[in-house]
Amino acid sequence: MNIFVKNLFLMKKATILMLMMPFFICSAQKTEAQKETLAFNQPPEWSRHTVWYQIFTERFRNGNTANDPRLEWINGAWPYHYPAGWKVSEWTSDWYKDYDKAKSVEDYYNNIQRRRYGGDLQGIIDKLDYIQGLGITALYITPLNDCPSAHKYDARNFHHIDITFGNDPKGDSALIKTEDPTDPKTWHFTSADKLFLNLIKEAHKRGIKVVLDYSWNHTGTEFWAWKDILKNKQKSKYADWYEIQSFTDAHSPNGIKYSGWAGVTELPELKKVNAEGHRINGHPYRGDIQADVKKHIFDVTRRWLDPNGDGDCSEGIDGYRLDVADQIGIDFWRDYRKFCRSINPECYLVGEIWWEHWPDQMMDPMPYLQGDMFDAVMLYQAYRPARDFFAKSVNYDGAEKLKEQENQVFKSMPDYTKQAQMMISSSHDMERLLTDFYNKDKYKYHFKPLDNPNILTGKPDEEAYRRVQNYLVFQYTFLGSPQIYAGDEMGMWGTDDPDDRKPLWWDDMTFEPETNNTFCPDSQKEKVPVGFNKPWNDFYKKLIKIRNDNPVLSSTSIEWIVTEGDLLVYRRSDGNSSIVTAINNSNSEIQIPDTLNFEGINLLTGNPVSLRVLKPLEAVVIKEK
């Protein structure tokens, strides 16, 4: 090679490297402190010191009334038939306002599913300062993908944000129709997509990470591939995308017999392949997703991790929450982790791993937490024993049992995995925290009026508030990363879905009183004032500040000191500081054993304390001298 050719070659090589450099920004430009977080089997460092805030967008805040849902934009949403004159519901109205016009409890709840309140992305952006003021460091947002429903698990388009969450639903809808949904080169960024990217930008400015929810297990019946199948049956080029048993079944809608998630026909399941043995709900299994579907999922995944495709992951989301993860084979999840980490080495993946046999046996999350699939799960497995203890539910068995059960949940986890777990308490899929403590029944068992006419739907009693406070002290001083379902910190209550999805009680709004004991005899009905509970909100802020100000609470140390009956005492220490949490779970005073001596500052009051006695339902958090 002569000098001229060699120099030309080197110049070309340098040019190629310069052009390729943006694609390595996410992984290459790391400080020495950050490099350790890039280990493939470990969660990103940021996820180990997080306070989570979960948002259900349609009920969070209506920031732009011009994009409020219309019937043509929610066509196909269950329960389908909408009355003449349908319109968006008033945000501040009594949740149970029209119950007496319904033919039955079931009819009433069908009507609730028809409601829309107009929550949108602008509403979230408008409240980012509020979220930052709470001390939140990460958002988990339930699905935003384009869907006709309020909950957004029935995708119409995976690769776009819902048109009613943006600023131009009509224009976005028209733009989407110009695309080939299987070809990312034809995809546009709609007004809703751009607004979401702005939300990410504004959240990141405030030091808040963003994790987005997707369900790769199924779509809705308005999904473009499913609609093509309905039109063309087995001749559709997407005929192999779904779990279809027959295209000529006389007893099935449109002649197509297919599998829907949990038997729900509105949610047709995407096709699983290479499954070993019989798939059993609640159990991990070897298997994958059909190749074309998998490619589409990966294309959508890349879109939000690196929106511009330039390697600058700071403009994208920070991870994914994966819905009904046990329904999808572990081979897919292993490939999914590799794919996500190849784009952003600090991408966080959290799976929904919940029931093996409802309502008594939860799944073992450990098969999914080996470092080859998820960084964390929504750890309902740790919440249930805590709820049984602090609420004194029908399954209450004292502090020793709580210790036993929590140790069992965490015993096989590496320390870095313990730190990253999403310590969920309530969510859009279960009763709100206050209601969960007000009712003492088995966890998530018949927790709504449709299933239990005796369920308490109204404002909890004083004891429920006190017991939830003690649980929250535990949550913010225990292992893992605490999570809030938006509205719990405002003092909201509500039974299981859909009563856990009321519009949020913002402090700048005046709400109609809510009907209490809705389905009981008229003689027992009453109206209860509802609205933002500032003292309750301040208590959350205090706990979050304690958590954020004391790194020891994000460590993995736990020393159980006293676990007897209603007395719970444990210590967190890391060599630099030591914090003791002591909780009296009874309605009577408890003496601290003479052999123990805890002195320091009570972080809940700011006052010095030398602990000798705990008042009824009292909790203290002592930063030891």
SVG drawing of the C-alpha trace seen along z (x, -y; Angstrom):
<svg xmlns="http://www.w3.org/2000/svg" viewBox="-84 -26 88 57">
<polyline fill="none" stroke="black" stroke-width="0.4" points="0.0,0.0 1.6,-3.3 1.6,-6.4 -1.2,-8.2 -3.5,-5.1 -2.6,-4.5 -3.4,-8.1 -6.6,-8.0 -7.5,-4.8 -6.8,-6.3 -8.8,-9.4 -11.8,-7.3 -11.4,-5.2 -11.4,-8.3 -14.5,-9.6 -16.3,-6.4 -15.4,-6.4 -16.7,-10.0 -19.9,-9.1 -20.4,-6.1 -19.4,-7.9 -23.0,-9.0 -24.1,-5.4 -21.6,-4.7 -22.4,-7.8 -24.8,-5.9 -22.1,-3.3 -18.8,-5.1 -19.2,-8.3 -19.3,-7.0 -17.4,-8.2 -15.3,-5.7 -18.1,-5.7 -20.7,-4.7 -18.8,-1.9 -19.6,0.5 -23.3,0.1 -22.9,1.4 -22.5,5.0 -25.1,6.9 -26.5,8.9 -27.0,5.9 -29.6,3.2 -28.5,-0.4 -27.1,-2.3 -29.9,-4.9 -32.6,-2.3 -31.1,-1.3 -31.8,-4.7 -35.2,-5.5 -38.6,-6.7 -41.2,-5.6 -44.4,-7.5 -46.9,-5.6 -49.2,-7.6 -52.4,-6.4 -52.5,-9.2 -56.3,-9.3 -57.1,-10.1 -54.0,-12.1 -54.7,-15.7 -56.5,-17.2 -54.0,-19.7 -55.7,-20.4 -59.4,-20.2 -59.2,-20.6 -57.9,-17.0 -60.6,-15.5 -61.8,-12.0 -64.6,-11.9 -66.6,-8.8 -64.8,-8.3 -61.4,-8.2 -62.5,-5.6 -64.4,-3.4 -63.8,0.3 -63.4,-0.2 -65.3,2.2 -68.2,2.2 -68.7,0.8 -72.2,-0.7 -72.2,-4.4 -75.4,-6.4 -76.6,-9.3 -75.1,-12.5 -72.0,-10.8 -69.4,-13.3 -66.3,-13.5 -67.2,-13.3 -66.8,-16.1 -63.5,-15.7 -64.8,-16.9 -68.1,-15.0 -69.2,-12.4 -67.7,-9.1 -70.9,-7.3 -73.2,-10.0 -75.4,-7.9 -75.4,-4.6 -79.2,-4.9 -80.0,-5.1 -78.3,-1.8 -80.3,1.5 -77.8,3.3 -74.3,3.1 -72.9,4.8 -74.7,2.3 -73.4,-0.6 -69.8,0.6 -70.3,1.1 -71.2,-2.5 -68.1,-3.5 -66.0,-1.8 -67.6,-4.1 -66.3,-7.2 -63.4,-9.4 -62.1,-12.3 -59.5,-13.8 -56.2,-13.2 -53.3,-13.8 -49.6,-14.3 -49.9,-18.1 -51.4,-17.4 -48.3,-15.4 -46.0,-18.1 -47.9,-20.8 -47.4,-18.8 -43.8,-17.8 -42.9,-20.5 -45.3,-19.0 -43.8,-15.6 -40.3,-16.9 -41.5,-18.7 -42.6,-15.4 -39.0,-14.1 -39.8,-11.6 -36.8,-10.4 -38.6,-8.1 -41.9,-7.9 -43.6,-4.6 -46.3,-5.6 -49.0,-3.0 -49.3,-2.5 -49.4,-5.5 -49.6,-3.6 -52.5,-4.6 -55.6,-2.8 -59.4,-3.3 -59.6,-2.4 -58.9,-4.5 -56.3,-1.9 -54.4,-1.6 -53.6,2.1 -55.6,2.7 -53.2,1.3 -54.4,-0.2 -50.8,-1.2 -47.7,-0.2 -45.4,-2.8 -47.5,-5.9 -48.6,-7.7 -52.4,-7.8 -53.8,-10.5 -56.0,-11.9 -52.9,-12.4 -51.4,-14.9 -52.4,-18.2 -54.0,-17.2 -55.9,-14.0 -57.5,-14.5 -54.2,-15.4 -52.3,-12.6 -54.9,-10.0 -54.6,-11.2 -50.8,-11.1 -50.7,-7.6 -52.8,-6.4 -50.1,-7.4 -47.6,-5.0 -46.7,-1.3 -46.8,-0.2 -44.3,2.6 -41.7,0.2 -40.1,-2.2 -38.7,-4.2 -42.3,-5.4 -43.1,-6.3 -43.7,-9.9 -43.6,-11.6 -47.1,-12.8 -48.0,-15.7 -48.6,-13.2 -45.3,-11.6 -43.5,-14.9 -45.3,-16.0 -44.1,-12.7 -40.5,-13.5 -41.0,-16.9 -42.3,-15.2 -39.1,-13.1 -36.9,-16.2 -38.7,-18.1 -38.6,-15.1 -34.9,-14.6 -34.2,-18.3 -35.6,-17.7 -33.6,-14.6 -36.5,-12.3 -36.2,-9.1 -39.1,-7.8 -40.2,-4.2 -42.9,-3.3 -45.4,-0.4 -46.0,2.0 -47.8,5.3 -46.1,7.3 -48.4,10.3 -51.5,9.0 -53.1,6.1 -56.6,4.7 -59.1,5.6 -58.5,2.2 -54.8,3.0 -53.9,2.6 -52.7,6.2 -55.8,7.7 -58.1,5.5 -56.4,6.8 -57.0,10.4 -60.7,9.6 -60.8,8.4 -58.7,11.0 -58.8,14.0 -56.1,16.6 -55.1,14.6 -53.9,11.7 -50.1,11.2 -50.5,11.0 -52.4,14.3 -49.5,15.8 -49.2,12.9 -51.8,14.1 -52.8,17.2 -55.5,18.3 -57.0,21.8 -59.4,21.5 -60.5,19.0 -63.7,20.9 -65.3,21.5 -69.1,21.1 -69.4,20.3 -66.8,17.5 -67.1,13.8 -66.2,13.2 -65.6,17.0 -62.2,16.7 -61.4,18.7 -58.5,17.3 -56.9,16.9 -57.5,13.7 -55.5,12.7 -57.1,14.3 -60.0,15.3 -60.8,11.7 -61.7,11.6 -61.0,7.8 -57.3,8.6 -56.2,11.1 -52.9,12.7 -49.8,12.4 -48.4,15.7 -45.9,17.6 -43.5,20.0 -41.0,22.7 -42.7,23.2 -41.5,26.2 -44.2,28.3 -47.6,27.0 -47.9,23.3 -49.3,22.8 -50.2,19.3 -48.0,18.2 -45.1,20.3 -42.0,19.4 -41.6,21.4 -39.1,21.7 -40.5,20.0 -40.4,16.9 -42.7,14.6 -43.3,15.1 -40.4,13.5 -42.3,10.7 -44.1,9.7 -40.8,9.8 -39.2,7.5 -42.0,5.0 -41.7,5.1 -38.0,4.4 -38.6,1.6 -41.0,-0.1 -38.7,0.5 -35.8,-1.2 -38.1,-4.1 -38.5,-5.2 -35.1,-4.3 -33.3,-6.3 -36.0,-8.5 -33.6,-10.2 -31.6,-7.1 -28.4,-9.1 -27.1,-7.1 -28.0,-9.9 -30.2,-8.0 -30.7,-11.0 -33.6,-12.0 -35.3,-8.7 -37.0,-6.8 -35.0,-5.1 -36.6,-1.7 -39.8,0.4 -42.3,2.0 -43.4,5.2 -47.0,6.3 -48.1,10.0 -44.6,11.1 -45.2,14.7 -47.4,15.1 -44.3,14.7 -41.5,17.2 -38.2,16.6 -36.2,16.9 -38.0,13.8 -37.2,11.9 -33.5,12.9 -33.3,11.5 -35.2,8.4 -32.7,7.6 -29.8,8.0 -31.6,5.7 -32.4,3.0 -29.0,3.0 -27.4,2.8 -29.1,-0.5 -28.9,-1.9 -26.6,0.0 -28.5,-1.6 -32.0,-0.6 -34.1,0.7 -36.5,3.5 -39.2,4.3 -41.6,7.2 -45.1,7.8 -44.8,11.2 -47.8,11.7 -50.1,14.7 -49.4,18.4 -52.8,19.3 -55.0,16.4 -55.8,15.4 -53.4,17.5 -50.2,18.2 -48.0,15.6 -45.3,16.4 -41.7,16.9 -39.9,13.9 -36.5,15.4 -36.4,17.2 -36.8,13.7 -34.2,12.1 -31.0,14.0 -29.6,11.0 -30.6,12.3 -34.1,10.9 -35.4,8.3 -33.7,6.0 -36.7,6.0 -40.3,7.0 -43.2,5.1 -42.7,6.8 -46.3,7.5 -44.7,10.5 -43.2,8.2 -46.2,6.0 -48.7,8.7 -47.1,9.9 -46.5,6.2 -50.2,5.5 -51.3,8.5 -49.2,7.3 -49.8,3.6 -53.5,3.7 -54.1,6.7 -55.9,8.5 -57.6,11.9 -54.1,13.4 -52.3,11.5 -49.8,13.6 -47.4,11.1 -44.1,9.5 -42.1,12.8 -44.2,14.0 -43.6,10.7 -39.8,11.1 -40.0,14.7 -42.0,13.9 -39.9,10.9 -36.7,12.8 -38.1,15.5 -38.9,13.0 -35.4,11.4 -33.2,14.4 -32.0,15.4 -31.5,12.0 -28.0,10.4 -27.7,7.1 -27.9,5.0 -31.1,6.8 -32.6,6.2 -32.0,2.5 -33.6,2.2 -37.0,3.9 -40.1,1.8 -41.7,2.0 -45.2,1.6 -48.1,1.1 -51.1,0.1 -51.7,-0.4 -54.2,-0.7 -54.7,3.0 -55.7,3.2 -57.5,1.3 -56.0,-2.0 -53.8,-1.7 -56.2,-3.3 -59.1,-1.1 -56.9,1.9 -56.2,1.2 -59.8,0.2 -61.0,3.7 -59.4,6.6 -60.2,9.3 -57.7,11.5 -55.4,9.5 -57.1,8.6 -59.9,11.1 -63.4,9.8 -62.3,6.2 -65.0,4.5 -68.8,4.1 -69.3,6.3 -67.8,9.3 -68.5,8.3 -71.6,6.2 -70.2,5.7 -66.9,4.1 -66.3,0.7 -66.1,-1.8 -66.1,-5.1 -63.7,-7.2 -61.6,-4.9 -61.8,-5.2 -59.1,-6.9 -57.4,-3.6 -56.9,-2.8 -55.1,-6.1 -52.9,-5.4 -52.1,-1.8 -51.3,-3.0 -48.9,-5.6 -47.1,-2.9 -46.9,-0.8 -45.5,-3.8 -42.8,-4.3 -41.9,-0.6 -41.9,-1.0 -39.6,-4.0 -37.1,-2.5 -37.1,1.0 -35.4,2.8 -36.0,2.0 -37.2,-1.2 -40.5,-2.6 -43.4,-3.2 -46.4,-5.5 -49.6,-5.1 -50.4,-8.7 -53.3,-9.9 -52.4,-7.8 -50.3,-10.7 -53.3,-12.9 -55.4,-10.8 -57.5,-9.1 -59.4,-5.9 -61.1,-3.4 -61.8,0.4 -60.4,2.5 -60.6,1.7 -62.2,-0.6 -62.8,-2.4 -59.0,-2.7 -59.0,-4.8 -60.8,-7.9 -59.6,-11.3 -57.0,-12.7 -58.0,-15.0 -55.9,-18.0 -55.6,-20.9 -56.8,-23.5 -60.1,-21.8 -63.4,-21.6 -65.1,-18.2 -68.7,-17.2 -69.1,-15.1 -68.8,-11.4 -71.6,-9.0 -70.5,-6.7 -71.6,-3.0 -73.0,-3.3 -74.7,0.1 -76.1,0.4 -79.7,-0.4 -80.8,-4.0 -81.1,-4.6 -77.3,-4.1 -76.2,-6.3 -74.3,-9.5 -72.3,-12.1 -68.6,-12.4 -66.4,-15.4 -63.4,-14.5 -60.4,-16.4 -56.7,-16.9 -55.5,-16.0 -52.5,-18.3 -51.4,-16.9 -51.4,-13.4 -49.4,-14.8 -46.9,-16.4 -46.4,-13.1 -45.4,-11.5 -43.0,-14.4 -41.4,-13.9 -40.9,-10.2 -39.5,-10.7 -37.1,-13.3 -35.9,-11.0 -35.4,-8.3 -33.5,-10.6 -31.4,-12.3 -30.2,-9.0 -28.3,-6.7 -28.2,-4.0 -31.9,-3.4 -31.0,-2.5 -28.5,0.1 -29.1,3.8 -28.5,4.2 -31.3,5.3 -30.9,6.3 -34.1,7.5 -33.9,6.5 -37.3,7.2 -40.1,9.1 -42.5,10.1 -46.3,9.8 -47.1,6.2 -43.6,4.9 -41.3,4.5 -37.8,3.0 -35.0,3.2 -31.8,1.4 -30.3,0.3 -26.6,-0.5 -23.8,-0.9 -20.7,-1.8 -21.4,-5.5 -24.7,-5.8 -27.3,-3.7 -31.1,-4.1 -33.5,-2.2 -37.2,-1.9 -39.5,-0.9 -43.2,-0.4 -46.0,0.4 -48.7,2.2 -51.2,2.5 -53.8,0.2 -52.0,0.4 -48.8,-1.0 -45.7,1.2 -42.6,1.1 -39.2,1.4 -37.2,4.2 -34.7,3.0 -31.8,4.6 -32.2,2.3 -31.2,-1.3 -32.0,-3.5 -30.9,-7.1 -30.6,-9.8 -32.8,-12.0 -36.4,-10.9 -36.4,-11.8 -40.2,-12.0 -40.2,-14.8 -36.7,-16.2 -36.5,-15.8 -34.0,-13.9 -35.3,-10.6 -34.2,-8.0 -36.7,-5.3 -38.3,-3.5 -41.9,-3.2 -44.1,-3.3 -47.6,-4.8 -50.5,-2.9 -49.9,-2.7 -46.7,-4.9 -43.7,-4.7 -40.3,-6.3 -37.3,-6.5 -34.1,-7.1 -30.9,-8.3 -28.6,-6.9 -25.8,-8.9"/>
</svg>
